[in-house]
Amino acid sequence: MRMREMCAPVLASVLAPVLAAALLLAGAAGAMAQAVFPPGVSIGLAPPPGMGPSAGFAGFQHPSGASIVVVEMPAEAYAQLTEKFTPETLRSSGFIVAGAAQPLQLADGEGRLLRGTQDANGQTYAKWVVIARGPGTTALVTAQVPEGARAQVSDAAVEAALRSIAFRPQQSLQDQIGALPFTIGDTAGFRAVRVIAGSGLLLTDGPKDVDPDATQPIVVVASSLGAPTSPADQDALARRALGTLAQMSEISITDEKRAMRGAATVLLLHATAKDARSGRLVQVTQTVIFSEGRYVRVVGIAPADRADAIARTDRLAGSVVLR
């Protein structure tokens, strides 16, 4: 599938927290150790000692707060990422790179590695970012270790893990969906198209997998870490997220509801907007489910005359449960 996904900018904006988590979350025997593959992902590695698979994202975590996050993308993404894989480009994300990108030779692929530091959540992290390509896929792998934990997770152990990046045949869509950090009990007639970054799912209503003219309703379900707990902060996050939908202008909230679903807080926003490219009116629905330090965001976008798709998106959102 080509990178020009149906409503790709919208998808990217909904999944931005997922990718941000990948960038902000995230010896010698390790290079020879057997790679561990996160569920549903075709990219794996031999993690540093003490680091195990994460239940919240595709990758690995250490009790110290160190992490390695794996994001899988189409093969053609490698060339696009390589163009932007420079210290200058990444500085805008807060990643301060030390030196130029270095080649990284892998057993069944190749990549490039950048090292540096990043401040986040009141801490300074040592950070490594790798883009790599293997048979039929591109990997974005981010490792980060709090400065205070570098005695527990050494630089040498992290770099050995990155040198062990390996690829396996791409998992089926159903296997990838089964590994997501949430379940969808009722897809409400929408069809799953693809899993993104091991934490997000794109669905549509129509025959096209690629719809550059955005004629079909779409739904994006994305899980992120670091959910706020106060009602005011939750409201602010939901409104801010809705306002940053790519290629949407004149977003106007028409309805807002807050409810509890067990121990989870659920915020529902309905809105109207214009597609910035075509000028056509669209309807938007967004449900944000906050639970146990995580949140799932469900966004549906449909033409103005497809109120049925908005109602079905809300039905789908009502069936989403965090694992």
N, C-alpha and C positions, 0 to 999 in steps of 0.2 A: 504494500500500500504506500502511495506517495505521501510526502510530508504535508501536502496541501489538503489537510483534513477538512471535512465539513465543519464550517465555522471555526477554523483552526485558531484564530485569535481569541474567540470566546472561550474555547477549550483551554487555551493556554492561561487565560486570566483566571478561570475557575481553579485550575490546577496549580496556579502560582504558589500557594502555600505548601503544596506537596513538594514542588521543586525547591522552594525555599528551605523546607525542612531538610531536603537532601543536601543543600549547600550549607545550612547552618547547623545541622546535626553533626551533620557530617559535613631468635631470629633467623638465621640462614636456613634452618631446617623447614621453616614455613614455606619456602619456595618449593620444596619437594613434597610437602604434605598434600593430602587429598583435598580438593576443593569442596566446599560446602555450598550448596545452592539454596537460596531462599525459596520457599514454596512458590510455584508458578512462574519463576524467573529462569531464564536460560543463561544467566551470568552468575558465576560463583567465584569464590576464592577461599584460601585457607586462612581463617581469621587469626589474629594474634591470640596468645594464651589468655584465657579468662574472658574472652569475648564470645558471646553466643548469639544465635539468631534472635532477632527482634520480633515481638508480637505486634508492634505498631507500624512498622514500615518494612520495606524490602531491604534487609541488611542485617547488621550485627551491632550489639551493644555490650558495653562493659559497665560494671557497677560504679566505676569512677565517673561515668558520664561520657567516656569516649565512645565513638560510634563510627561505623562504616555504612554508608547508604549507597544502594545500587539502583540505578535508573536505567531501564532498558528502552531503546528507541529503534526506529527502522534503520536499515543499513545506510540509506542515503543521508541520514542526519550527520554522519561523521564528517563529511566535507563541509557542511554548513557550520558545525561546531568548531572545526579546526580554524576557520577564518576568524572566529571570535575568541579563540583560546589564547589570549594575550594578557599580560599584566595590566595593560591600560584598560582593556574592555572589562576585566573582572574587578577592577578597583571600585567601580560604581556599586558593586554588591557588598563592599566592605572587606573583600579579600585582598590583603596586601601581599603581593607575590614577591618572593625573593629569587631573583634570577629569571632567566628565560625558560620556556618549556623544554623538557628533555625527552628524548625518545625512550620508549619503554617496550622492550621486546618481551612477547608473551609466547607461551607454548603453541597456541594456535591463532595468533593474531598479533596486532601491533597497536601501540598507543603513544600518548604523550602525557607527561607528568609535570604538574606545577606544584611547588611547595611555598608555604608562607604562613601567615597568621591572620586571625580574624577575631574581632571583639563582638561578643553577642551575649545577651542576658547577663551583663555585668561581669563577664569573664573574658579572658584572652585564651584563644585556642590555637594550638599548632594545627595546621591544616594542609591536606594534600588533595588535589583534584586530578583525576585521570579521565581522559576520553580515550576509548579504545574501540577497535573494530575487530570482529571475528566473523565467522561464516554466517552471513545473512543478518547481522545485527550490530548495533552500536551500543556501547556501554558508557555511562557517565557514573563514575565511582568517586565518592567524596568521603574522606576520612578526616576526623578531627578529634583532638585530644586536649582536654583542659590543661593549661600549663602546670597546674598542681598535681596532675596525674601522670606526668611523663615518666616518673619512676616506675609506675605500674604498667603503663603501655608505652614502650620505648619507641623512638623513631625507627630503630632498626627493625623492630617487630612489625610496625606499620608498613614500612617499605617492602619487607619480605612478603607481607600479605598482598600488597598491590602487584608485586611481580608474579604472584600465583594466580592472577585473574584468568579464569578459564570459561569456555563456552560449551554449552550442550545444545542439542536440537531444541528449537523453540517449542514451548509447551502449547497445548491446545488452548483455545479461548476458554473452554469450560474449566480446564485446570487452573488457568490464570484467575478466572472469576472466583473459583473455589478458594484461592489463596488470599483474596482481598481481606482487609481488616474489618469488613462489614458484610452483612448478608442482605439480600433484597428478597423479601418474601413474595412480592407481587410486582412484576414488571409492567403491569397495566397495559399490555399490548405493545410496549416498546421493544425494539430488537437491539441486543448488545452488538456493538461494532468492534470495540477494542478496549483493552486494559492499558492504562497509562501509568508508568512509574511504580507499578505494583500497589498503588493506593487509590487509583481513580478508574472510573468506568464511563465510557461514552456509549449512549444508546440513541436510537433514532426511530422515527415512524415513517417508513418509506423504503423503496428498493435501493436507494443510492447509499453506498458507503462513503463516497466522496461527493459533496454537494457544495461546490464553491459559491453558488448563488443563494445558498441558505433558504431553499424552498421547503425543506422538510423540518418538522419539529425535532429538536434535539434535547437530550437530558444528559447532564454530567453529574456524576456522584463522586465526590472526592473526600478522602479522609485526611485530617491534618492533626499534628500534635500541638500542645501548648494552648489549650482552650482557656479563656478567662472564666472566672467564677462569679464575679459580681454581675447583677443584672444590667447595670449601666454599661460595663465593658462588653458584655455579650451583645447588647443592642448596638453599640458602636461598631463592633466587628461586623455584624450582619449588614448594617447600613453601608459601611465602608466597602465591604466586599461587593455588594450589589452595585455600588457606584463605580466600581473599577472594571465592570464587564467591558471587554474590548469591543470596539467597533459598534458600541451602543451609545446613542446620544439622547438627550432630553428624557432621561430616566425619571419617572414620576411614580412614587409609591401611592397605590390606591387602597391598600388594605394591609393591616398588620395584626398579628395574633401571637400571643405567648401562651404556652401550655406546658404541662408536665406529662412526661411519658415514663411512668415508673420513677426512677431517680434521675432521668435525663430531662434537661430543659430544651424545649423546642420553640424556635422562633420562625414564623412564617410571614413572608413579605410577598405581596403581589404588586406588580408595577406595569406601566406602559412605557414604551421606548420607541426610538426610531433606529432602524438599521442605518448606520452612518454611510454605508456604501450606496445603498439603493434609495434611501429615504422612506422606505416602507415602514408602516407601523407594525410593531410586534408586541406580544404580551410576554411577560416574564414572571416566573414564580421562583422563589428561593426559600428553601427550608434549611435551617441550620440546627443540628442536633448536638447539644453539648453534654458530654458524659465522661466523668473520670479523667479529666485532664486532656481529653481529645474532643474533636468535633468532626462531624460529617456534614458536608454542604451538598445539597441537592438543588441544581439549577435547571429549570426548563425554559426554553425559548421557542415560541411558536408564532406563526403569522397571526395578525389581528383577528382573522375570522376562524381561528382554530381554538376556541375556548375549550373544546373537548380535550385537546392535548394538555392544556394547563390543569384541568381537573384530574386527568389521568396521572400527570406528574405528581400532583399532591397525593394521589392514592399510592403511587410508588413510594414517595417519601415517607408515608405513614407506615410502610412495611420495612424500612431500613433499620437494622439493628447492628450496633458495634459488637464485634466478637470479643 
